[in-house]
Every structure is written in structure tokens, then in C-alpha cells.
Amino acid sequence: MHPAPASPAQIRAFLADAERGLGGTFSLTYDVTVGYGRGVARRIVVTATQRSAALFTYRTTPSIALTGPDGAQASYSYEVYAKPTVNGKPGDGIVSCRRRTPRSHWACQGPYTGIGMGGTQQLLGPYPPRALVLGLENAAVTYTGVPAPPAIRRERAFRTTQRVPGAELQCLDFGSTTHPIGSVCLRRDGVIAIFALPQSVTFAPYLTAKLVAHSSRIPAGAFDLPARPKGD
């Protein structure tokens, strides 16, 4: 499909499809890059497993943070659970777990209480695919003024397609048709498969994301905490 200008109605439909991709039960793996400013970026693998919008977990390897809370080198893996299970039953709260090295034991903290919006955002903000959809929505508003005008940094939006093994992706590109400044592509089920947008317009933790694995099945024990959590 050759690039075709996207109308406001088509942009809204694309955003609605991306929102649809947030529902249901799934296990996803993304290969992402995280930007830290001044040209510093790092490649990270992020896995996300969701049973519902209220029960999910994600792991980043290595941790998104460059350093840990004590100023030491960031942990090898960092995992966050929303409403984690206790003895196989859904819990109530958010728990974060860290592993310093591949051979280290996990240490978990939580469930967190009274941490406010900022603390909650730090824990849940990197959760894909929600973080990617929010980044897409922020970029659409900034560049096109859809669905909430006016546009802050006006750029043209185009509809395109990309073919990947086993699928054809529907994409929304911004900027020039020959050299777009950003692009997001969806699978038929609405799940974001490709994400590449400037952080200055997305406010998302990720510069790029590529879906490398997807399943509608949840691995056994996916919501079991790797260690007994300590209070916050």
C-alpha cells in the first residue's frame, strides 16, 4: 500500500484498534530501546503477561534504570507484578522484584501502599503494551491534534502497510512519506508490533519496540512471585 494521507477519522480508528489490542489474555516479548538523553540508549528485552487489565506482570532484562535505588549498578532483571498471586489466588497490590545478577536470588518489595501517582507511574509506566499505546496516543495528539486539538507540533499522518513473516501490519506514519519521523504498526488484533517515535512527543519510556513473540497462552506460574515480598 502506497502512503495515503490519514484523515482524522482514520487516525481515530487506528487509535481505537490499538486500544483494542490491550484487552484479553496474552504473553508478549518486545525488543526495545530506551533513551536516557544526550544520545544515551540501551537495548532491553521486555516480557509482559496479562490475564486481565488488573492482573499482569512484566520483566525488563536488564533493568531500565541505569543504577539501582542505592546508587549501585542496576539489577540484571527487574519485574513488576500488579495484583500478584498469593498461593495461586489473585492478590491486591503491586510488587516489584529485582535480581542483581543472572545467578542471584530474587528480592521482592511490596505490596506498595500510599506511594502516590508518581510512584505508581514509576512502577507501572514501563508496562507494555499500555506504555506503547499511550506513546502512540500522545504522538497523535501532538502531531495531528486528534483526538484532542490543537496540534502542538503539526506533522502530516499517513497510512501504510508493512509485510512481516506471516502477517501484514497496518501502520500510521508521521512526517514525510520518504523519511517519516515516527511510525507505529499494528497486527490484525490491534497489538503493537512496531513502535518508533521520538520520546519528546510520546513521554513513553521506549524509543523503539519490536514484537518478537506473542501467545494467547499464559505460561504456568507466570504470576507466582519469585521471592516472599518485604513490606514497602
N, C-alpha and C positions, 0 to 999 in steps of 0.2 A: 504494500500500500504506500503510495507516494504521500509525502506530508500534505495534510489538508488542514486549513485553519479550523481551530476548535471554537465552536460557539459557546456562549455562556451555558446553554442548556446541556451541551455535550460535556463541558467541564464538570457541571453538577452531577451528571450521570456517572462520570468517571470516578468522582469522589464517593458517590453512593456505592459503586461497585467495590471500591477499596474498603469502605466501612463494612460491607457485607463479608469481606474476607476475614474480618476479625472474629466472626462467630464460629460456633461449633467446637469440635474436639480435634486436636491436631498435635503433631510433633514436628518442629521445623528446625533447620540448621541454616544459618546465614554466615557467609564470609564477608566481614565488614572492615571498613577502615574508619578509624576515629581520629578526628583532628583536635589538636591541642593549641593551635595558634602558632604564629611565626613559622609556618611551614612544617611543624612537627606533626607527624601522623604515625599511626601504628595499625597493623593488621591484626584482627581479633576474630576468633570463631565464637559465634553466639548460638546456643541452642535454646529453644523455647518449647515448652509443653503445656498445653491448656486443656482442661476438662470443661471449663466454663469461664465466663468473663471474671468470675470471682475466685476461681481456683486455678492457679497456674504457677509455673516456675520457669526461671531462665538462668542460664550459666554463661559466663564470659571467660574465655581462656585465651590469653591471660586476662587478668582483671583490667577493666577500663582505666582505673586510676593508675597514675604513674607511680605514686607512692601510697603506702598504707596509712591508716589513721595515726600511727605512731611515728610517721616520717620515714619508716623503713621502706625497702623496695616492695612494690605492690605484690599481692599474693598471686600465685600461679593460676589459681582458679577462684572465681567468685560467683556465688549462687544466691539467688533471692527466691523465697517462696511466699506466695500470697495465700493466706488461709491454709497453711500447711497441714498435712495429716498427722494425727497422733494415734498410734495403734490402728492405723488403717482407716480412721474416721476423719472427716474434714475438721480442721482446727479453726481458730479465729484470730487472725493477726498476720503480721509479716515477720519473717525470719530471714536473716542473712547469714551465709556461711562462707568461710574462707579456708583455702588450703595454700600454705606457704610455698611448697614445692610439690612436684608430682608424687613424691613418696611420703609427704607429710600427712598427718591425721587432720581431718576436718575439724573446725571450731565454729560453732553456730551461736548467734546472738539473737535475742528476742523472746517471745513476740514483742515488738515495739509498741509502746503506748505513749501518747502525748507528745509525738515528735513534730507535729505541725505539718503544714503543706510543704515547706522546704525540705524537711527530712524525708517525707513520703515521696516527693519528686526525685530525690537522690536515689532512693531505693527502687522505685517503680519506673522512673523515667526511661531507663535504657531497655525496657521490655519490648521486644519486637513480637508481633508486627505493629503493636499500638504506636510505638515511637516513630515508625516509618510512616504510618498513616497520618499522624499529627504533623510530621515534617512535610508531607505532601500537601496537606490542607493549608499549612502556614505559607508554603511557597505559592500555592494557587491564589490565596488572598493577596499576598504581596505583589505578585506579578500581574494578575488579571482583575483583581477586585471581586472575584467570585469565590464564595457566595456573599461576601460582605464588602461592598465598595466603600471607599475608592481604592484603586490600586496604589501602592506606595512606590514601587519601582516598576513601572509599566514595561512588560515584555509580551511578545506575541506567544500564543499557545497553539500547538499543532498536534494532530492525531497521527500516529504512525503505528506500524506493527513490526515486531521482531520475531524471527523464527529461531527457536532453540530446539534441541533434540526432543522430539515427542510433543511439542506444543507450539502454538502461535500466540504471542503475547500482544496485548493491546497496550499502547504507550501514549503518554502525554509528555510532549517535549516543550521546552520554553526557550525563547530567544530566536536564534537564526535556524533555518532549516538545514543549513550546511554545517554549522558549528553551534549546536544547542548548548546553552549554559547549564541545562539541567534536564533530567529525564527520569520518569518513573514508568515501569511496565508491570501489568497485572496478568496473572493467569486467568483462566476462564472462571474460576471460583472466587476471584477477587483478591487472592493473596498476592502481595507484592513480591515479584520475582527479581526485579532490578530497580535499584534506587541510586540516583546520583544527583544530588542537589547541594548547592552551597549552604553551609551551616549558617551563614549570615541571614538567610531568609527562612530557614526551617526551624532554627532553635532546637534541633534534634541532636543527639549525641553522635550520630553517624554521618560521615561524608558520603560513603558508598555502602551498598549492601547487595549481595547476590545470593539468591536462594540456591542452596546446593543439595538440600534433602527435604522431602516433605512426606508425611504419612498421616493418615487419619486414625492410626492406632497409637495408643499411649504405651510406652514401654513399661513392663512390670516394675513396680516400686518407684515410679517416676516422682511421686510426691512424698516419699519417705525421707525424712531428714537424715543426713549422713552422721550427725552427732546430736547429743542432747543439748538443746539451746540453753544458754545462760540468760538471765534477765537483762533488760536494757538499762 
